Structure formats: C-alpha cells, structure tokens
Amino acid sequence: MSTAVLNEAFILNESDIEKILSTPSKKLPETKALHDVTLSQEERIKNAKSILASRRCR
C-alpha cells in the first residue's frame, strides 16, 4: 500500500546516487490528456474552479 511506503525511510549510498544521476533523461511524448503543467497560473485557477464546481452536489 502506498501509505505504508510513506512511513519507510530510504537510504542512498554514493554509488546509488551516481547511478541515478548518470541515468539519461527521457523525453515524454505529448498526450491529449489535460494537465496543468503547461498552463499559466490564471488557466490553472480557472481549471481548478471548473473541476470543483463540477464535483459539488446539486
């Protein structure tokens, strides 16, 4: 479960750190899924308001 993982401590040694840092980065393909990474602050707020409005009980 993810909640159990949150309470565990992970210790990295120098070789683990070097392995992580030397791993080449990957370019993720563009998707049509809506996410707020590329949105401006105003667009994020507008999107969040619309999501919250759609979840309210009527």
C-alpha distance matrix in Angstrom:
0.0 3.7 5.5 5.5 6.8 9.2 10.9 11.7 15.1 16.2 19.9 21.9 25.4 28.3 28.0 24.4 25.6 28.6 26.7 24.5 27.6 29.7 27.4 29.3 27.9 27.6 29.2 26.9 28.9 29.8 28.2 29.6 26.3 27.0 25.3 26.9 27.1 30.6 31.8 34.1 33.3 35.4 33.8 30.3 31.5 33.3 30.3 28.0 30.8 31.1 27.4 27.5 30.8 29.5 26.7 29.1 30.2 33.8
3.7 0.0 3.8 5.4 5.2 6.5 9.3 10.4 13.4 14.4 18.2 20.1 23.7 26.4 26.4 22.7 23.4 26.5 24.8 22.3 25.1 27.5 25.3 27.1 25.5 25.3 26.7 24.6 26.8 27.6 26.2 27.5 24.2 24.6 22.6 23.8 23.8 27.5 28.6 30.7 29.9 32.2 30.7 27.1 28.4 30.4 27.5 25.2 28.2 28.8 25.2 25.3 28.8 27.8 25.1 27.6 29.1 32.7
5.5 3.8 0.0 3.8 5.4 5.3 7.1 9.4 12.7 14.7 18.5 20.9 24.5 27.5 27.9 24.3 24.8 28.2 27.0 24.4 27.1 29.8 27.9 29.8 28.2 28.3 29.7 27.7 30.0 30.5 29.1 30.3 26.8 26.7 24.6 25.4 25.6 29.3 30.1 31.9 30.5 32.8 31.7 28.0 28.8 31.1 28.5 25.8 28.5 29.4 25.9 25.4 28.9 28.3 25.3 27.4 28.8 32.5
5.5 5.4 3.8 0.0 3.8 5.5 5.7 7.0 10.7 12.8 16.5 19.2 22.6 25.8 26.2 22.8 23.7 27.2 25.9 23.7 26.7 29.2 27.6 29.9 28.7 29.1 30.9 29.2 31.6 32.6 31.4 32.9 29.5 29.7 27.5 28.4 28.3 32.0 33.1 34.9 33.7 36.1 35.0 31.3 32.3 34.6 32.0 29.4 32.2 33.1 29.5 29.2 32.7 32.0 29.1 31.1 32.4 36.2
6.8 5.2 5.4 3.8 0.0 3.8 5.4 5.4 8.4 9.7 13.5 15.9 19.4 22.5 22.8 19.2 20.1 23.5 22.2 20.0 22.9 25.5 23.8 26.2 25.1 25.7 27.7 26.2 28.9 30.0 29.2 31.0 27.8 28.1 25.7 26.5 26.0 29.7 31.0 32.8 31.9 34.6 33.5 29.9 31.2 33.6 31.0 28.6 31.7 32.6 29.2 29.2 32.8 32.2 29.5 31.8 33.5 37.2
9.2 6.5 5.3 5.5 3.8 0.0 3.8 5.6 8.0 10.1 13.7 16.2 19.9 22.7 23.6 20.1 20.3 23.9 23.1 20.5 23.1 26.0 24.6 26.8 25.4 26.2 27.9 26.5 29.3 30.1 29.3 30.9 27.6 27.4 24.7 25.0 24.5 28.3 29.4 30.8 29.5 32.2 31.5 27.8 28.9 31.5 29.2 26.6 29.6 30.9 27.6 27.3 31.0 30.8 28.2 30.2 32.1 35.8
10.9 9.3 7.1 5.7 5.4 3.8 0.0 3.8 6.7 9.8 13.2 16.3 19.7 22.9 24.0 20.9 21.3 25.0 24.5 22.3 24.9 27.8 26.8 29.3 28.3 29.3 31.3 30.0 32.9 33.8 33.1 34.7 31.4 31.2 28.4 28.6 28.1 31.8 32.8 34.1 32.6 35.4 34.9 31.1 31.9 34.7 32.5 29.8 32.6 34.1 30.8 30.3 33.9 33.9 31.0 32.8 34.5 38.3
11.7 10.4 9.4 7.0 5.4 5.6 3.8 0.0 3.8 6.6 9.9 13.1 16.4 19.8 20.7 17.7 18.5 22.2 21.6 19.8 22.6 25.3 24.5 27.3 26.7 28.0 30.3 29.3 32.4 33.7 33.3 35.3 32.2 32.3 29.5 29.8 28.9 32.6 34.0 35.4 34.2 37.2 36.6 32.9 34.1 36.9 34.6 32.1 35.1 36.5 33.2 33.0 36.7 36.4 33.8 35.8 37.6 41.3
15.1 13.4 12.7 10.7 8.4 8.0 6.7 3.8 0.0 3.8 6.6 10.0 13.2 16.5 17.9 15.1 15.7 19.4 19.3 17.7 20.2 23.1 22.7 25.7 25.4 27.1 29.6 29.1 32.4 33.9 33.9 36.1 33.2 33.2 30.2 30.2 28.9 32.5 34.0 35.3 34.1 37.3 36.9 33.3 34.7 37.6 35.5 33.1 36.3 37.8 34.8 34.6 38.4 38.4 35.9 38.0 40.0 43.7
16.2 14.4 14.7 12.8 9.7 10.1 9.8 6.6 3.8 0.0 3.8 6.6 10.0 13.3 14.3 11.4 12.2 15.8 15.5 14.1 16.8 19.5 19.2 22.4 22.4 24.3 27.0 26.9 30.3 32.1 32.4 34.9 32.3 32.6 29.6 29.8 28.0 31.4 33.4 34.8 34.0 37.4 36.8 33.3 35.1 37.9 35.7 33.7 37.0 38.4 35.4 35.7 39.5 39.3 37.1 39.4 41.6 45.2
19.9 18.2 18.5 16.5 13.5 13.7 13.2 9.9 6.6 3.8 0.0 3.8 6.6 10.1 11.6 9.3 10.1 13.7 14.1 13.3 15.6 18.2 18.7 22.0 22.6 24.9 27.9 28.2 31.8 33.8 34.5 37.2 34.8 35.1 32.0 32.0 29.9 33.1 35.3 36.5 35.8 39.3 38.9 35.6 37.4 40.4 38.3 36.4 39.8 41.3 38.4 38.8 42.5 42.5 40.4 42.7 45.0 48.6
21.9 20.1 20.9 19.2 15.9 16.2 16.3 13.1 10.0 6.6 3.8 0.0 3.8 6.7 8.0 5.8 6.4 9.9 10.5 10.1 12.2 14.7 15.4 18.9 19.8 22.5 25.6 26.3 30.0 32.2 33.3 36.2 34.1 34.6 31.5 31.5 29.1 32.1 34.5 35.8 35.5 39.0 38.5 35.4 37.5 40.5 38.4 36.8 40.4 41.7 39.0 39.7 43.4 43.3 41.5 44.0 46.5 50.0
25.4 23.7 24.5 22.6 19.4 19.9 19.7 16.4 13.2 10.0 6.6 3.8 0.0 3.8 5.6 5.4 6.4 8.8 10.1 10.9 12.5 14.4 15.9 19.5 21.0 24.0 27.3 28.4 32.1 34.5 35.9 38.9 37.1 37.6 34.6 34.5 31.9 34.7 37.3 38.4 38.3 41.9 41.5 38.5 40.7 43.6 41.6 40.2 43.8 45.2 42.5 43.2 47.0 46.9 45.1 47.7 50.2 53.7
28.3 26.4 27.5 25.8 22.5 22.7 22.9 19.8 16.5 13.3 10.1 6.7 3.8 0.0 3.8 5.5 5.1 6.2 8.7 10.0 10.6 12.2 14.4 17.9 19.7 23.0 26.3 27.9 31.7 34.1 35.8 39.0 37.5 38.1 35.0 34.8 31.9 34.3 37.1 38.2 38.2 42.0 41.6 38.8 41.2 44.1 42.2 41.1 44.7 46.1 43.7 44.5 48.2 48.2 46.7 49.3 52.0 55.4
28.0 26.4 27.9 26.2 22.8 23.6 24.0 20.7 17.9 14.3 11.6 8.0 5.6 3.8 0.0 3.8 5.4 5.1 6.1 8.7 9.9 10.4 12.4 16.0 18.3 21.4 24.9 26.6 30.2 33.0 34.7 38.1 36.7 37.6 34.8 35.0 32.0 34.4 37.4 38.8 39.2 42.8 42.1 39.5 42.1 44.8 42.6 41.7 45.4 46.5 44.0 45.1 48.7 48.4 47.0 49.8 52.4 55.8
24.4 22.7 24.3 22.8 19.2 20.1 20.9 17.7 15.1 11.4 9.3 5.8 5.4 5.5 3.8 0.0 3.8 5.5 5.1 6.3 8.7 10.0 10.9 14.6 16.4 19.2 22.7 23.9 27.6 30.2 31.7 35.0 33.4 34.3 31.5 31.9 29.1 31.6 34.5 36.1 36.4 40.0 39.1 36.4 39.0 41.6 39.3 38.3 42.0 43.0 40.4 41.6 45.2 44.8 43.3 46.2 48.7 52.1
25.6 23.4 24.8 23.7 20.1 20.3 21.3 18.5 15.7 12.2 10.1 6.4 6.4 5.1 5.4 3.8 0.0 3.8 5.4 5.2 6.2 8.5 10.1 13.5 14.9 18.1 21.3 22.8 26.6 29.0 30.7 33.9 32.5 33.0 30.0 30.0 27.0 29.4 32.3 33.6 33.8 37.5 36.9 34.2 36.8 39.5 37.5 36.6 40.3 41.5 39.1 40.2 43.8 43.7 42.4 45.2 47.9 51.2
28.6 26.5 28.2 27.2 23.5 23.9 25.0 22.2 19.4 15.8 13.7 9.9 8.8 6.2 5.1 5.5 3.8 0.0 3.8 5.4 5.1 5.9 8.6 11.8 14.0 17.4 20.8 22.8 26.5 29.1 31.2 34.6 33.5 34.3 31.4 31.5 28.3 30.3 33.4 34.7 35.4 39.0 38.3 36.0 38.7 41.3 39.3 38.7 42.4 43.5 41.3 42.6 46.2 45.9 44.9 47.7 50.6 53.8
26.7 24.8 27.0 25.9 22.2 23.1 24.5 21.6 19.3 15.5 14.1 10.5 10.1 8.7 6.1 5.1 5.4 3.8 0.0 3.8 5.5 5.2 6.3 10.0 12.4 15.4 19.0 20.7 24.3 27.2 29.1 32.6 31.6 32.7 30.1 30.6 27.5 29.6 32.8 34.5 35.4 38.9 37.8 35.4 38.4 40.7 38.4 37.9 41.7 42.5 40.1 41.6 45.1 44.6 43.5 46.6 49.2 52.5
24.5 22.3 24.4 23.7 20.0 20.5 22.3 19.8 17.7 14.1 13.3 10.1 10.9 10.0 8.7 6.3 5.2 5.4 3.8 0.0 3.8 5.5 5.4 8.8 10.2 13.1 16.5 18.0 21.7 24.4 26.1 29.5 28.3 29.2 26.5 26.9 23.8 26.1 29.2 30.9 31.6 35.2 34.1 31.7 34.6 37.0 34.7 34.1 37.9 38.8 36.4 37.9 41.4 41.0 39.9 43.0 45.7 48.9
27.6 25.1 27.1 26.7 22.9 23.1 24.9 22.6 20.2 16.8 15.6 12.2 12.5 10.6 9.9 8.7 6.2 5.1 5.5 3.8 0.0 3.8 5.6 8.0 9.4 13.0 16.1 18.2 21.9 24.4 26.6 30.0 29.0 29.7 26.9 26.8 23.5 25.4 28.6 30.0 30.8 34.4 33.6 31.4 34.4 36.8 34.9 34.5 38.2 39.2 37.2 38.7 42.2 41.9 41.2 44.1 47.1 50.2
29.7 27.5 29.8 29.2 25.5 26.0 27.8 25.3 23.1 19.5 18.2 14.7 14.4 12.2 10.4 10.0 8.5 5.9 5.2 5.5 3.8 0.0 3.8 6.2 9.0 12.4 15.8 18.3 21.7 24.6 27.0 30.6 30.0 31.1 28.6 28.8 25.4 27.0 30.4 32.0 33.2 36.7 35.7 33.7 36.9 39.1 37.0 36.9 40.7 41.4 39.4 41.2 44.5 44.1 43.5 46.6 49.5 52.5
27.4 25.3 27.9 27.6 23.8 24.6 26.8 24.5 22.7 19.2 18.7 15.4 15.9 14.4 12.4 10.9 10.1 8.6 6.3 5.4 5.6 3.8 0.0 3.8 6.5 9.4 13.0 15.1 18.6 21.6 23.9 27.4 26.9 28.3 26.0 26.6 23.4 25.0 28.5 30.5 31.9 35.2 33.8 31.9 35.1 37.1 34.8 34.8 38.6 39.0 36.9 38.9 42.1 41.5 40.9 44.1 46.9 49.9
29.3 27.1 29.8 29.9 26.2 26.8 29.3 27.3 25.7 22.4 22.0 18.9 19.5 17.9 16.0 14.6 13.5 11.8 10.0 8.8 8.0 6.2 3.8 0.0 3.8 6.6 9.9 12.7 15.9 19.0 21.6 25.2 25.2 26.5 24.5 25.2 21.8 22.9 26.6 28.6 30.4 33.6 32.1 30.5 33.9 35.7 33.4 33.8 37.6 37.8 36.0 38.2 41.3 40.6 40.3 43.6 46.5 49.3
27.9 25.5 28.2 28.7 25.1 25.4 28.3 26.7 25.4 22.4 22.6 19.8 21.0 19.7 18.3 16.4 14.9 14.0 12.4 10.2 9.4 9.0 6.5 3.8 0.0 3.8 6.8 9.4 12.9 15.6 18.3 21.8 21.7 22.9 20.8 21.4 18.1 19.2 22.8 25.0 26.8 29.9 28.3 26.8 30.2 31.9 29.6 30.1 33.9 34.1 32.3 34.7 37.7 37.0 36.9 40.2 43.2 45.9
27.6 25.3 28.3 29.1 25.7 26.2 29.3 28.0 27.1 24.3 24.9 22.5 24.0 23.0 21.4 19.2 18.1 17.4 15.4 13.1 13.0 12.4 9.4 6.6 3.8 0.0 3.8 6.1 9.3 12.4 15.0 18.7 18.8 20.5 18.9 20.0 16.9 17.8 21.6 24.1 26.2 29.1 27.1 25.7 29.3 30.6 28.1 28.9 32.6 32.4 30.6 33.3 36.0 35.1 35.1 38.6 41.5 44.0
29.2 26.7 29.7 30.9 27.7 27.9 31.3 30.3 29.6 27.0 27.9 25.6 27.3 26.3 24.9 22.7 21.3 20.8 19.0 16.5 16.1 15.8 13.0 9.9 6.8 3.8 0.0 3.8 6.4 9.2 12.2 15.8 16.4 18.0 16.7 17.8 14.8 15.1 18.9 21.5 24.0 26.6 24.4 23.4 27.2 28.1 25.7 26.9 30.5 30.2 28.7 31.6 34.1 33.1 33.6 37.1 40.0 42.3
26.9 24.6 27.7 29.2 26.2 26.5 30.0 29.3 29.1 26.9 28.2 26.3 28.4 27.9 26.6 23.9 22.8 22.8 20.7 18.0 18.2 18.3 15.1 12.7 9.4 6.1 3.8 0.0 3.8 6.5 8.9 12.6 12.9 14.8 13.8 15.6 13.1 13.7 17.3 20.4 22.8 25.1 22.6 21.4 25.1 25.9 23.1 24.3 27.9 27.3 25.7 28.6 31.1 29.9 30.3 33.9 36.7 39.0
28.9 26.8 30.0 31.6 28.9 29.3 32.9 32.4 32.4 30.3 31.8 30.0 32.1 31.7 30.2 27.6 26.6 26.5 24.3 21.7 21.9 21.7 18.6 15.9 12.9 9.3 6.4 3.8 0.0 3.8 6.4 10.0 11.3 13.7 13.7 15.9 14.0 13.8 17.2 20.5 23.3 25.1 22.2 21.6 25.3 25.5 22.7 24.4 27.7 26.7 25.2 28.5 30.6 29.1 29.9 33.5 36.3 38.3
29.8 27.6 30.5 32.6 30.0 30.1 33.8 33.7 33.9 32.1 33.8 32.2 34.5 34.1 33.0 30.2 29.0 29.1 27.2 24.4 24.4 24.6 21.6 19.0 15.6 12.4 9.2 6.5 3.8 0.0 3.8 6.9 8.7 10.7 11.1 13.3 11.9 11.2 14.3 17.7 20.6 22.1 19.0 18.7 22.4 22.3 19.6 21.6 24.8 23.6 22.5 25.9 27.7 26.3 27.5 31.0 33.8 35.6
28.2 26.2 29.1 31.4 29.2 29.3 33.1 33.3 33.9 32.4 34.5 33.3 35.9 35.8 34.7 31.7 30.7 31.2 29.1 26.1 26.6 27.0 23.9 21.6 18.3 15.0 12.2 8.9 6.4 3.8 0.0 3.8 5.4 8.3 9.6 12.6 12.2 12.0 14.4 18.1 20.7 21.8 18.4 17.9 21.4 20.9 17.8 19.8 22.8 21.2 19.9 23.4 25.1 23.4 24.5 28.1 30.7 32.5
29.6 27.5 30.3 32.9 31.0 30.9 34.7 35.3 36.1 34.9 37.2 36.2 38.9 39.0 38.1 35.0 33.9 34.6 32.6 29.5 30.0 30.6 27.4 25.2 21.8 18.7 15.8 12.6 10.0 6.9 3.8 0.0 3.8 6.4 9.0 12.1 12.8 12.2 13.6 17.3 19.8 20.3 16.7 16.6 19.8 18.7 15.6 18.0 20.7 18.6 17.6 21.3 22.6 20.7 22.2 25.8 28.3 29.8
26.3 24.2 26.8 29.5 27.8 27.6 31.4 32.2 33.2 32.3 34.8 34.1 37.1 37.5 36.7 33.4 32.5 33.5 31.6 28.3 29.0 30.0 26.9 25.2 21.7 18.8 16.4 12.9 11.3 8.7 5.4 3.8 0.0 3.8 6.3 9.9 11.2 11.6 12.7 16.4 18.3 19.0 15.4 14.6 17.6 16.9 13.4 15.2 18.1 16.3 14.7 18.3 19.9 18.0 19.1 22.8 25.3 27.1
27.0 24.6 26.7 29.7 28.1 27.4 31.2 32.3 33.2 32.6 35.1 34.6 37.6 38.1 37.6 34.3 33.0 34.3 32.7 29.2 29.7 31.1 28.3 26.5 22.9 20.5 18.0 14.8 13.7 10.7 8.3 6.4 3.8 0.0 3.8 6.9 9.1 9.5 9.6 13.2 14.9 15.3 11.8 10.9 13.9 13.2 9.8 11.7 14.6 13.0 11.8 15.4 17.0 15.7 17.0 20.4 23.4 25.1
25.3 22.6 24.6 27.5 25.7 24.7 28.4 29.5 30.2 29.6 32.0 31.5 34.6 35.0 34.8 31.5 30.0 31.4 30.1 26.5 26.9 28.6 26.0 24.5 20.8 18.9 16.7 13.8 13.7 11.1 9.6 9.0 6.3 3.8 0.0 3.8 5.8 7.3 7.9 11.3 12.6 13.9 10.8 9.1 12.4 12.7 9.5 10.7 14.2 13.6 12.1 15.2 17.5 16.8 17.6 20.8 24.0 26.1
26.9 23.8 25.4 28.4 26.5 25.0 28.6 29.8 30.2 29.8 32.0 31.5 34.5 34.8 35.0 31.9 30.0 31.5 30.6 26.9 26.8 28.8 26.6 25.2 21.4 20.0 17.8 15.6 15.9 13.3 12.6 12.1 9.9 6.9 3.8 0.0 3.8 5.5 5.0 8.0 8.9 10.6 8.1 6.0 9.6 10.6 8.3 9.3 12.8 13.1 12.3 14.8 17.2 17.3 18.2 21.0 24.5 26.6
27.1 23.8 25.6 28.3 26.0 24.5 28.1 28.9 28.9 28.0 29.9 29.1 31.9 31.9 32.0 29.1 27.0 28.3 27.5 23.8 23.5 25.4 23.4 21.8 18.1 16.9 14.8 13.1 14.0 11.9 12.2 12.8 11.2 9.1 5.8 3.8 0.0 3.8 5.7 8.4 9.9 12.5 10.5 8.8 12.4 13.9 12.0 12.9 16.4 16.9 16.0 18.4 20.9 21.1 21.8 24.6 28.1 30.3
30.6 27.5 29.3 32.0 29.7 28.3 31.8 32.6 32.5 31.4 33.1 32.1 34.7 34.3 34.4 31.6 29.4 30.3 29.6 26.1 25.4 27.0 25.0 22.9 19.2 17.8 15.1 13.7 13.8 11.2 12.0 12.2 11.6 9.5 7.3 5.5 3.8 0.0 3.8 6.7 9.6 11.6 9.5 9.2 12.9 13.7 12.3 14.2 17.2 17.4 17.3 19.9 22.0 22.1 23.4 26.2 29.7 31.5
31.8 28.6 30.1 33.1 31.0 29.4 32.8 34.0 34.0 33.4 35.3 34.5 37.3 37.1 37.4 34.5 32.3 33.4 32.8 29.2 28.6 30.4 28.5 26.6 22.8 21.6 18.9 17.3 17.2 14.3 14.4 13.6 12.7 9.6 7.9 5.0 5.7 3.8 0.0 3.8 6.6 8.0 5.7 6.0 9.5 10.2 9.3 11.4 14.1 14.5 15.0 17.4 19.2 19.8 21.3 23.8 27.3 28.9
34.1 30.7 31.9 34.9 32.8 30.8 34.1 35.4 35.3 34.8 36.5 35.8 38.4 38.2 38.8 36.1 33.6 34.7 34.5 30.9 30.0 32.0 30.5 28.6 25.0 24.1 21.5 20.4 20.5 17.7 18.1 17.3 16.4 13.2 11.3 8.0 8.4 6.7 3.8 0.0 3.8 5.5 5.1 6.1 8.7 9.9 10.4 12.2 14.2 15.4 16.4 18.3 19.9 21.1 22.7 24.7 28.4 29.8
33.3 29.9 30.5 33.7 31.9 29.5 32.6 34.2 34.1 34.0 35.8 35.5 38.3 38.2 39.2 36.4 33.8 35.4 35.4 31.6 30.8 33.2 31.9 30.4 26.8 26.2 24.0 22.8 23.3 20.6 20.7 19.8 18.3 14.9 12.6 8.9 9.9 9.6 6.6 3.8 0.0 3.8 5.5 5.1 6.3 8.7 9.9 10.6 12.4 14.4 15.4 16.5 18.3 20.1 21.4 22.9 26.7 28.3
35.4 32.2 32.8 36.1 34.6 32.2 35.4 37.2 37.3 37.4 39.3 39.0 41.9 42.0 42.8 40.0 37.5 39.0 38.9 35.2 34.4 36.7 35.2 33.6 29.9 29.1 26.6 25.1 25.1 22.1 21.8 20.3 19.0 15.3 13.9 10.6 12.5 11.6 8.0 5.5 3.8 0.0 3.8 5.4 5.2 6.2 8.6 9.9 10.7 12.5 14.3 15.5 16.5 18.5 20.3 21.5 25.2 26.4
33.8 30.7 31.7 35.0 33.5 31.5 34.9 36.6 36.9 36.8 38.9 38.5 41.5 41.6 42.1 39.1 36.9 38.3 37.8 34.1 33.6 35.7 33.8 32.1 28.3 27.1 24.4 22.6 22.2 19.0 18.4 16.7 15.4 11.8 10.8 8.1 10.5 9.5 5.7 5.1 5.5 3.8 0.0 3.8 5.5 5.0 6.0 8.5 9.8 10.6 12.2 14.2 15.2 16.6 18.6 20.3 24.0 25.1
30.3 27.1 28.0 31.3 29.9 27.8 31.1 32.9 33.3 33.3 35.6 35.4 38.5 38.8 39.5 36.4 34.2 36.0 35.4 31.7 31.4 33.7 31.9 30.5 26.8 25.7 23.4 21.4 21.6 18.7 17.9 16.6 14.6 10.9 9.1 6.0 8.8 9.2 6.0 6.1 5.1 5.4 3.8 0.0 3.8 5.5 5.1 6.1 8.6 10.0 10.5 12.2 14.1 15.4 16.7 18.7 22.4 24.0
31.5 28.4 28.8 32.3 31.2 28.9 31.9 34.1 34.7 35.1 37.4 37.5 40.7 41.2 42.1 39.0 36.8 38.7 38.4 34.6 34.4 36.9 35.1 33.9 30.2 29.3 27.2 25.1 25.3 22.4 21.4 19.8 17.6 13.9 12.4 9.6 12.4 12.9 9.5 8.7 6.3 5.2 5.5 3.8 0.0 3.8 5.4 5.1 6.1 8.6 9.9 10.5 12.1 14.3 15.5 16.8 20.5 22.0
33.3 30.4 31.1 34.6 33.6 31.5 34.7 36.9 37.6 37.9 40.4 40.5 43.6 44.1 44.8 41.6 39.5 41.3 40.7 37.0 36.8 39.1 37.1 35.7 31.9 30.6 28.1 25.9 25.5 22.3 20.9 18.7 16.9 13.2 12.7 10.6 13.9 13.7 10.2 9.9 8.7 6.2 5.0 5.5 3.8 0.0 3.8 5.5 5.2 6.3 8.7 10.0 10.6 12.4 14.6 15.8 19.4 20.4
30.3 27.5 28.5 32.0 31.0 29.2 32.5 34.6 35.5 35.7 38.3 38.4 41.6 42.2 42.6 39.3 37.5 39.3 38.4 34.7 34.9 37.0 34.8 33.4 29.6 28.1 25.7 23.1 22.7 19.6 17.8 15.6 13.4 9.8 9.5 8.3 12.0 12.3 9.3 10.4 9.9 8.6 6.0 5.1 5.4 3.8 0.0 3.8 5.5 5.2 6.3 8.7 9.9 10.7 12.6 14.7 18.3 19.7
28.0 25.2 25.8 29.4 28.6 26.6 29.8 32.1 33.1 33.7 36.4 36.8 40.2 41.1 41.7 38.3 36.6 38.7 37.9 34.1 34.5 36.9 34.8 33.8 30.1 28.9 26.9 24.3 24.4 21.6 19.8 18.0 15.2 11.7 10.7 9.3 12.9 14.2 11.4 12.2 10.6 9.9 8.5 6.1 5.1 5.5 3.8 0.0 3.8 5.5 5.1 6.2 8.5 9.9 10.8 12.7 16.4 18.3
30.8 28.2 28.5 32.2 31.7 29.6 32.6 35.1 36.3 37.0 39.8 40.4 43.8 44.7 45.4 42.0 40.3 42.4 41.7 37.9 38.2 40.7 38.6 37.6 33.9 32.6 30.5 27.9 27.7 24.8 22.8 20.7 18.1 14.6 14.2 12.8 16.4 17.2 14.1 14.2 12.4 10.7 9.8 8.6 6.1 5.2 5.5 3.8 0.0 3.8 5.5 5.2 6.0 8.6 10.0 10.9 14.6 15.9
31.1 28.8 29.4 33.1 32.6 30.9 34.1 36.5 37.8 38.4 41.3 41.7 45.2 46.1 46.5 43.0 41.5 43.5 42.5 38.8 39.2 41.4 39.0 37.8 34.1 32.4 30.2 27.3 26.7 23.6 21.2 18.6 16.3 13.0 13.6 13.1 16.9 17.4 14.5 15.4 14.4 12.5 10.6 10.0 8.6 6.3 5.2 5.5 3.8 0.0 3.8 5.5 5.0 6.1 8.7 10.2 13.6 14.6
27.4 25.2 25.9 29.5 29.2 27.6 30.8 33.2 34.8 35.4 38.4 39.0 42.5 43.7 44.0 40.4 39.1 41.3 40.1 36.4 37.2 39.4 36.9 36.0 32.3 30.6 28.7 25.7 25.2 22.5 19.9 17.6 14.7 11.8 12.1 12.3 16.0 17.3 15.0 16.4 15.4 14.3 12.2 10.5 9.9 8.7 6.3 5.1 5.5 3.8 0.0 3.8 5.5 5.2 6.4 9.1 12.5 14.3
27.5 25.3 25.4 29.2 29.2 27.3 30.3 33.0 34.6 35.7 38.8 39.7 43.2 44.5 45.1 41.6 40.2 42.6 41.6 37.9 38.7 41.2 38.9 38.2 34.7 33.3 31.6 28.6 28.5 25.9 23.4 21.3 18.3 15.4 15.2 14.8 18.4 19.9 17.4 18.3 16.5 15.5 14.2 12.2 10.5 10.0 8.7 6.2 5.2 5.5 3.8 0.0 3.8 5.4 5.2 6.5 10.3 12.4
30.8 28.8 28.9 32.7 32.8 31.0 33.9 36.7 38.4 39.5 42.5 43.4 47.0 48.2 48.7 45.2 43.8 46.2 45.1 41.4 42.2 44.5 42.1 41.3 37.7 36.0 34.1 31.1 30.6 27.7 25.1 22.6 19.9 17.0 17.5 17.2 20.9 22.0 19.2 19.9 18.3 16.5 15.2 14.1 12.1 10.6 9.9 8.5 6.0 5.0 5.5 3.8 0.0 3.8 5.5 5.5 8.9 10.0
29.5 27.8 28.3 32.0 32.2 30.8 33.9 36.4 38.4 39.3 42.5 43.3 46.9 48.2 48.4 44.8 43.7 45.9 44.6 41.0 41.9 44.1 41.5 40.6 37.0 35.1 33.1 29.9 29.1 26.3 23.4 20.7 18.0 15.7 16.8 17.3 21.1 22.1 19.8 21.1 20.1 18.5 16.6 15.4 14.3 12.4 10.7 9.9 8.6 6.1 5.2 5.4 3.8 0.0 3.8 5.7 8.3 9.5
26.7 25.1 25.3 29.1 29.5 28.2 31.0 33.8 35.9 37.1 40.4 41.5 45.1 46.7 47.0 43.3 42.4 44.9 43.5 39.9 41.2 43.5 40.9 40.3 36.9 35.1 33.6 30.3 29.9 27.5 24.5 22.2 19.1 17.0 17.6 18.2 21.8 23.4 21.3 22.7 21.4 20.3 18.6 16.7 15.5 14.6 12.6 10.8 10.0 8.7 6.4 5.2 5.5 3.8 0.0 3.8 6.4 9.0
29.1 27.6 27.4 31.1 31.8 30.2 32.8 35.8 38.0 39.4 42.7 44.0 47.7 49.3 49.8 46.2 45.2 47.7 46.6 43.0 44.1 46.6 44.1 43.6 40.2 38.6 37.1 33.9 33.5 31.0 28.1 25.8 22.8 20.4 20.8 21.0 24.6 26.2 23.8 24.7 22.9 21.5 20.3 18.7 16.8 15.8 14.7 12.7 10.9 10.2 9.1 6.5 5.5 5.7 3.8 0.0 3.8 6.3
30.2 29.1 28.8 32.4 33.5 32.1 34.5 37.6 40.0 41.6 45.0 46.5 50.2 52.0 52.4 48.7 47.9 50.6 49.2 45.7 47.1 49.5 46.9 46.5 43.2 41.5 40.0 36.7 36.3 33.8 30.7 28.3 25.3 23.4 24.0 24.5 28.1 29.7 27.3 28.4 26.7 25.2 24.0 22.4 20.5 19.4 18.3 16.4 14.6 13.6 12.5 10.3 8.9 8.3 6.4 3.8 0.0 3.8
33.8 32.7 32.5 36.2 37.2 35.8 38.3 41.3 43.7 45.2 48.6 50.0 53.7 55.4 55.8 52.1 51.2 53.8 52.5 48.9 50.2 52.5 49.9 49.3 45.9 44.0 42.3 39.0 38.3 35.6 32.5 29.8 27.1 25.1 26.1 26.6 30.3 31.5 28.9 29.8 28.3 26.4 25.1 24.0 22.0 20.4 19.7 18.3 15.9 14.6 14.3 12.4 10.0 9.5 9.0 6.3 3.8 0.0
